[in-house]
Amino acid sequence: MSLTTDEGSAVSTSRNAQMATTANIHAPLGAVTVLHVVDAIISAKTAVVSWNENRKTRKILAKLTDEQLDDIGLSRGDIANI
């Protein structure tokens, strides 16, 4: 569509620039899928690291005597909740 007035030409150019800008905002579908996969992997890694740290802590606490646990304000039953 061609407009002969300067004002119409400016509106047309502005509209085309706006359409080009909004068309480039959205990521391609493949990129979104990759992002979800990467997020899932990072989440799984974080969960495994947290579980392993808690497992190590429980193992160390289980080796302590009842007197030592009492000194730090814990009992044998508390170890399982860590």
PDB file of N, CA, C and O in Angstrom:
ATOM      1  N   MET A   1       0.845  -1.173   0.000  1.00  0.00           N
ATOM      2  CA  MET A   1       0.000   0.000   0.000  1.00  0.00           C
ATOM      3  C   MET A   1       0.886   1.230   0.000  1.00  0.00           C
ATOM      4  O   MET A   1       1.763   1.361   0.854  1.00  0.00           O
ATOM      5  N   SER A   2       0.674   2.121  -0.933  1.00  0.00           N
ATOM      6  CA  SER A   2       1.515   3.310  -1.038  1.00  0.00           C
ATOM      7  C   SER A   2       0.665   4.530  -0.790  1.00  0.00           C
ATOM      8  O   SER A   2      -0.398   4.700  -1.387  1.00  0.00           O
ATOM      9  N   LEU A   3       1.144   5.377   0.097  1.00  0.00           N
ATOM     10  CA  LEU A   3       0.472   6.634   0.400  1.00  0.00           C
ATOM     11  C   LEU A   3       1.311   7.767  -0.172  1.00  0.00           C
ATOM     12  O   LEU A   3       2.540   7.722  -0.135  1.00  0.00           O
ATOM     13  N   THR A   4       0.635   8.785  -0.702  1.00  0.00           N
ATOM     14  CA  THR A   4       1.350   9.870  -1.368  1.00  0.00           C
ATOM     15  C   THR A   4       1.667  11.026  -0.434  1.00  0.00           C
ATOM     16  O   THR A   4       2.510  11.860  -0.766  1.00  0.00           O
ATOM     17  N   THR A   5       1.028  11.102   0.707  1.00  0.00           N
ATOM     18  CA  THR A   5       1.289  12.227   1.601  1.00  0.00           C
ATOM     19  C   THR A   5       2.456  11.897   2.524  1.00  0.00           C
ATOM     20  O   THR A   5       2.709  10.732   2.830  1.00  0.00           O
ATOM     21  N   ASP A   6       3.145  12.909   2.952  1.00  0.00           N
ATOM     22  CA  ASP A   6       4.269  12.720   3.871  1.00  0.00           C
ATOM     23  C   ASP A   6       3.777  12.147   5.201  1.00  0.00           C
ATOM     24  O   ASP A   6       4.429  11.293   5.803  1.00  0.00           O
ATOM     25  N   GLU A   7       2.642  12.621   5.638  1.00  0.00           N
ATOM     26  CA  GLU A   7       2.078  12.156   6.896  1.00  0.00           C
ATOM     27  C   GLU A   7       1.721  10.672   6.815  1.00  0.00           C
ATOM     28  O   GLU A   7       2.020   9.915   7.739  1.00  0.00           O
ATOM     29  N   GLY A   8       1.091  10.252   5.728  1.00  0.00           N
ATOM     30  CA  GLY A   8       0.726   8.855   5.534  1.00  0.00           C
ATOM     31  C   GLY A   8       1.946   7.974   5.413  1.00  0.00           C
ATOM     32  O   GLY A   8       1.946   6.844   5.901  1.00  0.00           O
ATOM     33  N   SER A   9       2.978   8.468   4.775  1.00  0.00           N
ATOM     34  CA  SER A   9       4.214   7.724   4.618  1.00  0.00           C
ATOM     35  C   SER A   9       4.865   7.492   5.978  1.00  0.00           C
ATOM     36  O   SER A   9       5.393   6.412   6.238  1.00  0.00           O
ATOM     37  N   ALA A  10       4.829   8.481   6.825  1.00  0.00           N
ATOM     38  CA  ALA A  10       5.414   8.344   8.160  1.00  0.00           C
ATOM     39  C   ALA A  10       4.647   7.320   8.975  1.00  0.00           C
ATOM     40  O   ALA A  10       5.248   6.539   9.713  1.00  0.00           O
ATOM     41  N   VAL A  11       3.325   7.313   8.851  1.00  0.00           N
ATOM     42  CA  VAL A  11       2.506   6.352   9.577  1.00  0.00           C
ATOM     43  C   VAL A  11       2.795   4.947   9.073  1.00  0.00           C
ATOM     44  O   VAL A  11       2.923   4.017   9.870  1.00  0.00           O
ATOM     45  N   SER A  12       2.898   4.785   7.780  1.00  0.00           N
ATOM     46  CA  SER A  12       3.175   3.484   7.195  1.00  0.00           C
ATOM     47  C   SER A  12       4.540   2.962   7.649  1.00  0.00           C
ATOM     48  O   SER A  12       4.668   1.789   7.997  1.00  0.00           O
ATOM     49  N   THR A  13       5.547   3.818   7.647  1.00  0.00           N
ATOM     50  CA  THR A  13       6.885   3.425   8.077  1.00  0.00           C
ATOM     51  C   THR A  13       6.882   3.058   9.550  1.00  0.00           C
ATOM     52  O   THR A  13       7.507   2.076   9.952  1.00  0.00           O
ATOM     53  N   SER A  14       6.185   3.840  10.350  1.00  0.00           N
ATOM     54  CA  SER A  14       6.099   3.569  11.775  1.00  0.00           C
ATOM     55  C   SER A  14       5.419   2.234  12.038  1.00  0.00           C
ATOM     56  O   SER A  14       5.864   1.468  12.891  1.00  0.00           O
ATOM     57  N   ARG A  15       4.359   1.955  11.322  1.00  0.00           N
ATOM     58  CA  ARG A  15       3.612   0.709  11.479  1.00  0.00           C
ATOM     59  C   ARG A  15       4.488  -0.487  11.098  1.00  0.00           C
ATOM     60  O   ARG A  15       4.471  -1.508  11.785  1.00  0.00           O
ATOM     61  N   ASN A  16       5.255  -0.368  10.004  1.00  0.00           N
ATOM     62  CA  ASN A  16       6.141  -1.455   9.584  1.00  0.00           C
ATOM     63  C   ASN A  16       7.240  -1.699  10.610  1.00  0.00           C
ATOM     64  O   ASN A  16       7.591  -2.849  10.876  1.00  0.00           O
ATOM     65  N   ALA A  17       7.786  -0.639  11.187  1.00  0.00           N
ATOM     66  CA  ALA A  17       8.827  -0.785  12.201  1.00  0.00           C
ATOM     67  C   ALA A  17       8.266  -1.472  13.436  1.00  0.00           C
ATOM     68  O   ALA A  17       8.934  -2.313  14.039  1.00  0.00           O
ATOM     69  N   GLN A  18       7.050  -1.120  13.813  1.00  0.00           N
ATOM     70  CA  GLN A  18       6.413  -1.735  14.971  1.00  0.00           C
ATOM     71  C   GLN A  18       6.173  -3.217  14.713  1.00  0.00           C
ATOM     72  O   GLN A  18       6.400  -4.030  15.609  1.00  0.00           O
ATOM     73  N   MET A  19       5.731  -3.587  13.544  1.00  0.00           N
ATOM     74  CA  MET A  19       5.479  -4.989  13.220  1.00  0.00           C
ATOM     75  C   MET A  19       6.781  -5.784  13.251  1.00  0.00           C
ATOM     76  O   MET A  19       6.799  -6.921  13.722  1.00  0.00           O
ATOM     77  N   ALA A  20       7.855  -5.204  12.761  1.00  0.00           N
ATOM     78  CA  ALA A  20       9.142  -5.891  12.757  1.00  0.00           C
ATOM     79  C   ALA A  20       9.639  -6.088  14.182  1.00  0.00           C
ATOM     80  O   ALA A  20      10.205  -7.134  14.499  1.00  0.00           O
ATOM     81  N   THR A  21       9.438  -5.106  15.034  1.00  0.00           N
ATOM     82  CA  THR A  21       9.890  -5.205  16.416  1.00  0.00           C
ATOM     83  C   THR A  21       9.112  -6.276  17.167  1.00  0.00           C
ATOM     84  O   THR A  21       9.714  -7.095  17.860  1.00  0.00           O
ATOM     85  N   THR A  22       7.803  -6.289  17.046  1.00  0.00           N
ATOM     86  CA  THR A  22       7.011  -7.272  17.779  1.00  0.00           C
ATOM     87  C   THR A  22       7.224  -8.676  17.240  1.00  0.00           C
ATOM     88  O   THR A  22       7.074  -9.647  17.983  1.00  0.00           O
ATOM     89  N   ALA A  23       7.565  -8.805  15.981  1.00  0.00           N
ATOM     90  CA  ALA A  23       7.792 -10.131  15.416  1.00  0.00           C
ATOM     91  C   ALA A  23       9.074 -10.746  15.967  1.00  0.00           C
ATOM     92  O   ALA A  23       9.187 -11.970  16.015  1.00  0.00           O
ATOM     93  N   ASN A  24      10.041  -9.931  16.382  1.00  0.00           N
ATOM     94  CA  ASN A  24      11.319 -10.442  16.872  1.00  0.00           C
ATOM     95  C   ASN A  24      11.360 -10.665  18.378  1.00  0.00           C
ATOM     96  O   ASN A  24      12.377 -11.134  18.891  1.00  0.00           O
ATOM     97  N   ILE A  25      10.297 -10.348  19.103  1.00  0.00           N
ATOM     98  CA  ILE A  25      10.269 -10.502  20.554  1.00  0.00           C
ATOM     99  C   ILE A  25      10.173 -11.967  20.946  1.00  0.00           C
ATOM    100  O   ILE A  25      10.794 -12.364  21.932  1.00  0.00           O
ATOM    101  N   HIS A  26       9.443 -12.769  20.238  1.00  0.00           N
ATOM    102  CA  HIS A  26       9.193 -14.152  20.607  1.00  0.00           C
ATOM    103  C   HIS A  26      10.342 -15.053  20.177  1.00  0.00           C
ATOM    104  O   HIS A  26      10.865 -14.931  19.069  1.00  0.00           O
ATOM    105  N   ALA A  27      10.725 -15.964  21.075  1.00  0.00           N
ATOM    106  CA  ALA A  27      11.796 -16.909  20.760  1.00  0.00           C
ATOM    107  C   ALA A  27      11.230 -18.052  19.924  1.00  0.00           C
ATOM    108  O   ALA A  27      10.043 -18.364  20.019  1.00  0.00           O
ATOM    109  N   PRO A  28      12.061 -18.666  19.119  1.00  0.00           N
ATOM    110  CA  PRO A  28      11.596 -19.818  18.347  1.00  0.00           C
ATOM    111  C   PRO A  28      11.208 -20.963  19.283  1.00  0.00           C
ATOM    112  O   PRO A  28      11.716 -21.057  20.400  1.00  0.00           O
ATOM    113  N   LEU A  29      10.324 -21.815  18.831  1.00  0.00           N
ATOM    114  CA  LEU A  29       9.809 -22.908  19.659  1.00  0.00           C
ATOM    115  C   LEU A  29      10.938 -23.801  20.144  1.00  0.00           C
ATOM    116  O   LEU A  29      10.913 -24.238  21.294  1.00  0.00           O
ATOM    117  N   GLY A  30      11.913 -24.084  19.317  1.00  0.00           N
ATOM    118  CA  GLY A  30      13.031 -24.937  19.716  1.00  0.00           C
ATOM    119  C   GLY A  30      13.822 -24.345  20.863  1.00  0.00           C
ATOM    120  O   GLY A  30      14.284 -25.077  21.739  1.00  0.00           O
ATOM    121  N   ALA A  31      13.984 -23.036  20.873  1.00  0.00           N
ATOM    122  CA  ALA A  31      14.735 -22.374  21.939  1.00  0.00           C
ATOM    123  C   ALA A  31      13.997 -22.487  23.270  1.00  0.00           C
ATOM    124  O   ALA A  31      14.622 -22.676  24.313  1.00  0.00           O
ATOM    125  N   VAL A  32      12.695 -22.375  23.236  1.00  0.00           N
ATOM    126  CA  VAL A  32      11.895 -22.496  24.456  1.00  0.00           C
ATOM    127  C   VAL A  32      12.003 -23.919  25.000  1.00  0.00           C
ATOM    128  O   VAL A  32      12.135 -24.113  26.209  1.00  0.00           O
ATOM    129  N   THR A  33      11.947 -24.900  24.125  1.00  0.00           N
ATOM    130  CA  THR A  33      12.064 -26.288  24.544  1.00  0.00           C
ATOM    131  C   THR A  33      13.427 -26.548  25.167  1.00  0.00           C
ATOM    132  O   THR A  33      13.526 -27.207  26.202  1.00  0.00           O
ATOM    133  N   VAL A  34      14.468 -26.036  24.545  1.00  0.00           N
ATOM    134  CA  VAL A  34      15.824 -26.198  25.091  1.00  0.00           C
ATOM    135  C   VAL A  34      15.919 -25.548  26.465  1.00  0.00           C
ATOM    136  O   VAL A  34      16.524 -26.113  27.376  1.00  0.00           O
ATOM    137  N   LEU A  35      15.329 -24.371  26.621  1.00  0.00           N
ATOM    138  CA  LEU A  35      15.336 -23.683  27.909  1.00  0.00           C
ATOM    139  C   LEU A  35      14.660 -24.536  28.983  1.00  0.00           C
ATOM    140  O   LEU A  35      15.173 -24.642  30.097  1.00  0.00           O
ATOM    141  N   HIS A  36      13.525 -25.139  28.665  1.00  0.00           N
ATOM    142  CA  HIS A  36      12.827 -25.988  29.631  1.00  0.00           C
ATOM    143  C   HIS A  36      13.667 -27.208  29.997  1.00  0.00           C
ATOM    144  O   HIS A  36      13.707 -27.603  31.162  1.00  0.00           O
ATOM    145  N   VAL A  37      14.327 -27.798  29.032  1.00  0.00           N
ATOM    146  CA  VAL A  37      15.173 -28.967  29.294  1.00  0.00           C
ATOM    147  C   VAL A  37      16.346 -28.569  30.189  1.00  0.00           C
ATOM    148  O   VAL A  37      16.661 -29.278  31.145  1.00  0.00           O
ATOM    149  N   VAL A  38      16.985 -27.456  29.891  1.00  0.00           N
ATOM    150  CA  VAL A  38      18.116 -26.993  30.702  1.00  0.00           C
ATOM    151  C   VAL A  38      17.656 -26.679  32.120  1.00  0.00           C
ATOM    152  O   VAL A  38      18.344 -27.030  33.079  1.00  0.00           O
ATOM    153  N   ASP A  39      16.508 -26.027  32.271  1.00  0.00           N
ATOM    154  CA  ASP A  39      15.966 -25.743  33.604  1.00  0.00           C
ATOM    155  C   ASP A  39      15.707 -27.026  34.380  1.00  0.00           C
ATOM    156  O   ASP A  39      15.993 -27.091  35.576  1.00  0.00           O
ATOM    157  N   ALA A  40      15.171 -28.043  33.721  1.00  0.00           N
ATOM    158  CA  ALA A  40      14.899 -29.320  34.379  1.00  0.00           C
ATOM    159  C   ALA A  40      16.197 -29.990  34.828  1.00  0.00           C
ATOM    160  O   ALA A  40      16.253 -30.561  35.917  1.00  0.00           O
ATOM    161  N   ILE A  41      17.230 -29.925  34.008  1.00  0.00           N
ATOM    162  CA  ILE A  41      18.518 -30.527  34.359  1.00  0.00           C
ATOM    163  C   ILE A  41      19.139 -29.803  35.549  1.00  0.00           C
ATOM    164  O   ILE A  41      19.656 -30.440  36.467  1.00  0.00           O
ATOM    165  N   ILE A  42      19.087 -28.484  35.533  1.00  0.00           N
ATOM    166  CA  ILE A  42      19.640 -27.704  36.646  1.00  0.00           C
ATOM    167  C   ILE A  42      18.867 -27.994  37.932  1.00  0.00           C
ATOM    168  O   ILE A  42      19.467 -28.113  39.000  1.00  0.00           O
ATOM    169  N   SER A  43      17.554 -28.107  37.838  1.00  0.00           N
ATOM    170  CA  SER A  43      16.727 -28.425  39.008  1.00  0.00           C
ATOM    171  C   SER A  43      17.082 -29.802  39.565  1.00  0.00           C
ATOM    172  O   SER A  43      17.210 -29.971  40.778  1.00  0.00           O
ATOM    173  N   ALA A  44      17.237 -30.771  38.689  1.00  0.00           N
ATOM    174  CA  ALA A  44      17.583 -32.121  39.124  1.00  0.00           C
ATOM    175  C   ALA A  44      18.954 -32.136  39.792  1.00  0.00           C
ATOM    176  O   ALA A  44      19.136 -32.799  40.814  1.00  0.00           O
ATOM    177  N   LYS A  45      19.917 -31.414  39.228  1.00  0.00           N
ATOM    178  CA  LYS A  45      21.262 -31.352  39.809  1.00  0.00           C
ATOM    179  C   LYS A  45      21.209 -30.721  41.194  1.00  0.00           C
ATOM    180  O   LYS A  45      21.846 -31.211  42.126  1.00  0.00           O
ATOM    181  N   THR A  46      20.459 -29.644  41.332  1.00  0.00           N
ATOM    182  CA  THR A  46      20.325 -28.967  42.627  1.00  0.00           C
ATOM    183  C   THR A  46      19.712 -29.892  43.667  1.00  0.00           C
ATOM    184  O   THR A  46      20.155 -29.914  44.815  1.00  0.00           O
ATOM    185  N   ALA A  47      18.699 -30.653  43.276  1.00  0.00           N
ATOM    186  CA  ALA A  47      18.050 -31.588  44.201  1.00  0.00           C
ATOM    187  C   ALA A  47      19.011 -32.695  44.627  1.00  0.00           C
ATOM    188  O   ALA A  47      19.031 -33.077  45.797  1.00  0.00           O
ATOM    189  N   VAL A  48      19.801 -33.211  43.699  1.00  0.00           N
ATOM    190  CA  VAL A  48      20.752 -34.282  44.018  1.00  0.00           C
ATOM    191  C   VAL A  48      21.847 -33.764  44.947  1.00  0.00           C
ATOM    192  O   VAL A  48      22.228 -34.450  45.896  1.00  0.00           O
ATOM    193  N   VAL A  49      22.353 -32.568  44.685  1.00  0.00           N
ATOM    194  CA  VAL A  49      23.397 -31.991  45.543  1.00  0.00           C
ATOM    195  C   VAL A  49      22.861 -31.774  46.955  1.00  0.00           C
ATOM    196  O   VAL A  49      23.550 -32.073  47.930  1.00  0.00           O
ATOM    197  N   SER A  50      21.651 -31.262  47.072  1.00  0.00           N
ATOM    198  CA  SER A  50      21.041 -31.039  48.377  1.00  0.00           C
ATOM    199  C   SER A  50      20.837 -32.356  49.124  1.00  0.00           C
ATOM    200  O   SER A  50      21.145 -32.454  50.311  1.00  0.00           O
ATOM    201  N   TRP A  51      20.321 -33.358  48.431  1.00  0.00           N
ATOM    202  CA  TRP A  51      20.112 -34.682  49.042  1.00  0.00           C
ATOM    203  C   TRP A  51      21.434 -35.249  49.534  1.00  0.00           C
ATOM    204  O   TRP A  51      21.496 -35.788  50.639  1.00  0.00           O
ATOM    205  N   ASN A  52      22.495 -35.140  48.737  1.00  0.00           N
ATOM    206  CA  ASN A  52      23.796 -35.700  49.111  1.00  0.00           C
ATOM    207  C   ASN A  52      24.382 -34.983  50.329  1.00  0.00           C
ATOM    208  O   ASN A  52      24.958 -35.628  51.205  1.00  0.00           O
ATOM    209  N   GLU A  53      24.243 -33.672  50.391  1.00  0.00           N
ATOM    210  CA  GLU A  53      24.726 -32.927  51.563  1.00  0.00           C
ATOM    211  C   GLU A  53      23.985 -33.359  52.822  1.00  0.00           C
ATOM    212  O   GLU A  53      24.599 -33.542  53.873  1.00  0.00           O
ATOM    213  N   ASN A  54      22.673 -33.521  52.722  1.00  0.00           N
ATOM    214  CA  ASN A  54      21.887 -33.970  53.871  1.00  0.00           C
ATOM    215  C   ASN A  54      22.277 -35.391  54.273  1.00  0.00           C
ATOM    216  O   ASN A  54      22.323 -35.700  55.464  1.00  0.00           O
ATOM    217  N   ARG A  55      22.557 -36.254  53.307  1.00  0.00           N
ATOM    218  CA  ARG A  55      22.958 -37.630  53.583  1.00  0.00           C
ATOM    219  C   ARG A  55      24.286 -37.648  54.339  1.00  0.00           C
ATOM    220  O   ARG A  55      24.448 -38.399  55.300  1.00  0.00           O
ATOM    221  N   LYS A  56      25.236 -36.816  53.899  1.00  0.00           N
ATOM    222  CA  LYS A  56      26.531 -36.740  54.577  1.00  0.00           C
ATOM    223  C   LYS A  56      26.377 -36.237  56.009  1.00  0.00           C
ATOM    224  O   LYS A  56      27.023 -36.746  56.925  1.00  0.00           O
ATOM    225  N   THR A  57      25.520 -35.236  56.195  1.00  0.00           N
ATOM    226  CA  THR A  57      25.280 -34.690  57.536  1.00  0.00           C
ATOM    227  C   THR A  57      24.676 -35.752  58.445  1.00  0.00           C
ATOM    228  O   THR A  57      25.111 -35.909  59.586  1.00  0.00           O
ATOM    229  N   ARG A  58      23.671 -36.489  57.949  1.00  0.00           N
ATOM    230  CA  ARG A  58      23.054 -37.555  58.759  1.00  0.00           C
ATOM    231  C   ARG A  58      24.074 -38.626  59.127  1.00  0.00           C
ATOM    232  O   ARG A  58      24.067 -39.137  60.247  1.00  0.00           O
ATOM    233  N   LYS A  59      24.949 -38.963  58.187  1.00  0.00           N
ATOM    234  CA  LYS A  59      25.964 -40.001  58.424  1.00  0.00           C
ATOM    235  C   LYS A  59      26.933 -39.559  59.525  1.00  0.00           C
ATOM    236  O   LYS A  59      27.275 -40.350  60.404  1.00  0.00           O
ATOM    237  N   ILE A  60      27.370 -38.310  59.479  1.00  0.00           N
ATOM    238  CA  ILE A  60      28.284 -37.787  60.497  1.00  0.00           C
ATOM    239  C   ILE A  60      27.602 -37.728  61.857  1.00  0.00           C
ATOM    240  O   ILE A  60      28.187 -38.116  62.868  1.00  0.00           O
ATOM    241  N   LEU A  61      26.359 -37.241  61.880  1.00  0.00           N
ATOM    242  CA  LEU A  61      25.631 -37.145  63.149  1.00  0.00           C
ATOM    243  C   LEU A  61      25.360 -38.521  63.749  1.00  0.00           C
ATOM    244  O   LEU A  61      25.364 -38.668  64.971  1.00  0.00           O
ATOM    245  N   ALA A  62      25.130 -39.516  62.924  1.00  0.00           N
ATOM    246  CA  ALA A  62      24.855 -40.866  63.410  1.00  0.00           C
ATOM    247  C   ALA A  62      26.069 -41.457  64.119  1.00  0.00           C
ATOM    248  O   ALA A  62      25.922 -42.345  64.958  1.00  0.00           O
ATOM    249  N   LYS A  63      27.258 -40.977  63.793  1.00  0.00           N
ATOM    250  CA  LYS A  63      28.482 -41.483  64.427  1.00  0.00           C
ATOM    251  C   LYS A  63      28.719 -40.872  65.815  1.00  0.00           C
ATOM    252  O   LYS A  63      29.528 -41.389  66.586  1.00  0.00           O
ATOM    253  N   LEU A  64      28.024 -39.783  66.134  1.00  0.00           N
ATOM    254  CA  LEU A  64      28.203 -39.138  67.430  1.00  0.00           C
ATOM    255  C   LEU A  64      27.530 -39.941  68.540  1.00  0.00           C
ATOM    256  O   LEU A  64      26.571 -40.675  68.300  1.00  0.00           O
ATOM    257  N   THR A  65      28.046 -39.790  69.748  1.00  0.00           N
ATOM    258  CA  THR A  65      27.420 -40.446  70.901  1.00  0.00           C
ATOM    259  C   THR A  65      26.186 -39.647  71.321  1.00  0.00           C
ATOM    260  O   THR A  65      25.987 -38.510  70.892  1.00  0.00           O
ATOM    261  N   ASP A  66      25.375 -40.259  72.160  1.00  0.00           N
ATOM    262  CA  ASP A  66      24.180 -39.574  72.656  1.00  0.00           C
ATOM    263  C   ASP A  66      24.552 -38.311  73.440  1.00  0.00           C
ATOM    264  O   ASP A  66      23.846 -37.305  73.367  1.00  0.00           O
ATOM    265  N   GLU A  67      25.663 -38.360  74.192  1.00  0.00           N
ATOM    266  CA  GLU A  67      26.110 -37.200  74.959  1.00  0.00           C
ATOM    267  C   GLU A  67      26.521 -36.059  74.020  1.00  0.00           C
ATOM    268  O   GLU A  67      26.205 -34.895  74.268  1.00  0.00           O
ATOM    269  N   GLN A  68      27.221 -36.407  72.952  1.00  0.00           N
ATOM    270  CA  GLN A  68      27.630 -35.378  71.994  1.00  0.00           C
ATOM    271  C   GLN A  68      26.420 -34.760  71.297  1.00  0.00           C
ATOM    272  O   GLN A  68      26.371 -33.549  71.084  1.00  0.00           O
ATOM    273  N   LEU A  69      25.455 -35.590  70.948  1.00  0.00           N
ATOM    274  CA  LEU A  69      24.231 -35.069  70.326  1.00  0.00           C
ATOM    275  C   LEU A  69      23.486 -34.148  71.288  1.00  0.00           C
ATOM    276  O   LEU A  69      22.959 -33.110  70.889  1.00  0.00           O
ATOM    277  N   ASP A  70      23.452 -34.545  72.570  1.00  0.00           N
ATOM    278  CA  ASP A  70      22.778 -33.730  73.580  1.00  0.00           C
ATOM    279  C   ASP A  70      23.482 -32.375  73.731  1.00  0.00           C
ATOM    280  O   ASP A  70      22.829 -31.356  73.956  1.00  0.00           O
ATOM    281  N   ASP A  71      24.815 -32.367  73.607  1.00  0.00           N
ATOM    282  CA  ASP A  71      25.570 -31.121  73.713  1.00  0.00           C
ATOM    283  C   ASP A  71      25.195 -30.126  72.611  1.00  0.00           C
ATOM    284  O   ASP A  71      25.221 -28.917  72.839  1.00  0.00           O
ATOM    285  N   ILE A  72      24.853 -30.613  71.439  1.00  0.00           N
ATOM    286  CA  ILE A  72      24.479 -29.712  70.340  1.00  0.00           C
ATOM    287  C   ILE A  72      22.962 -29.568  70.203  1.00  0.00           C
ATOM    288  O   ILE A  72      22.464 -28.969  69.249  1.00  0.00           O
ATOM    289  N   GLY A  73      22.243 -30.127  71.168  1.00  0.00           N
ATOM    290  CA  GLY A  73      20.789 -29.933  71.215  1.00  0.00           C
ATOM    291  C   GLY A  73      20.000 -30.849  70.300  1.00  0.00           C
ATOM    292  O   GLY A  73      18.898 -30.505  69.872  1.00  0.00           O
ATOM    293  N   LEU A  74      20.565 -32.029  69.993  1.00  0.00           N
ATOM    294  CA  LEU A  74      19.867 -32.994  69.138  1.00  0.00           C
ATOM    295  C   LEU A  74      19.710 -34.320  69.857  1.00  0.00           C
ATOM    296  O   LEU A  74      20.408 -34.609  70.829  1.00  0.00           O
ATOM    297  N   SER A  75      18.782 -35.119  69.358  1.00  0.00           N
ATOM    298  CA  SER A  75      18.636 -36.493  69.827  1.00  0.00           C
ATOM    299  C   SER A  75      18.729 -37.411  68.625  1.00  0.00           C
ATOM    300  O   SER A  75      18.744 -36.943  67.487  1.00  0.00           O
ATOM    301  N   ARG A  76      18.792 -38.706  68.861  1.00  0.00           N
ATOM    302  CA  ARG A  76      18.881 -39.667  67.736  1.00  0.00           C
ATOM    303  C   ARG A  76      17.674 -39.521  66.790  1.00  0.00           C
ATOM    304  O   ARG A  76      17.818 -39.651  65.575  1.00  0.00           O
ATOM    305  N   GLY A  77      16.528 -39.260  67.336  1.00  0.00           N
ATOM    306  CA  GLY A  77      15.325 -39.099  66.509  1.00  0.00           C
ATOM    307  C   GLY A  77      15.359 -37.882  65.579  1.00  0.00           C
ATOM    308  O   GLY A  77      14.707 -37.859  64.536  1.00  0.00           O
ATOM    309  N   ASP A  78      16.128 -36.886  65.981  1.00  0.00           N
ATOM    310  CA  ASP A  78      16.241 -35.667  65.163  1.00  0.00           C
ATOM    311  C   ASP A  78      17.057 -35.880  63.898  1.00  0.00           C
ATOM    312  O   ASP A  78      16.879 -35.166  62.911  1.00  0.00           O
ATOM    313  N   ILE A  79      17.952 -36.865  63.927  1.00  0.00           N
ATOM    314  CA  ILE A  79      18.847 -37.082  62.777  1.00  0.00           C
ATOM    315  C   ILE A  79      18.058 -37.415  61.511  1.00  0.00           C
ATOM    316  O   ILE A  79      18.400 -36.948  60.425  1.00  0.00           O
ATOM    317  N   ALA A  80      17.024 -38.204  61.647  1.00  0.00           N
ATOM    318  CA  ALA A  80      16.229 -38.606  60.483  1.00  0.00           C
ATOM    319  C   ALA A  80      15.514 -37.419  59.822  1.00  0.00           C
ATOM    320  O   ALA A  80      15.188 -37.469  58.636  1.00  0.00           O
ATOM    321  N   ASN A  81      15.277 -36.364  60.587  1.00  0.00           N
ATOM    322  CA  ASN A  81      14.561 -35.199  60.042  1.00  0.00           C
ATOM    323  C   ASN A  81      15.467 -34.229  59.303  1.00  0.00           C
ATOM    324  O   ASN A  81      15.001 -33.222  58.768  1.00  0.00           O
ATOM    325  N   ILE A  82      16.746 -34.526  59.271  1.00  0.00           N
ATOM    326  CA  ILE A  82      17.691 -33.618  58.597  1.00  0.00           C
ATOM    327  C   ILE A  82      17.793 -33.979  57.126  1.00  0.00           C
ATOM    328  O   ILE A  82      18.535 -33.336  56.383  1.00  0.00           O
TER     329      ILE A  82
END
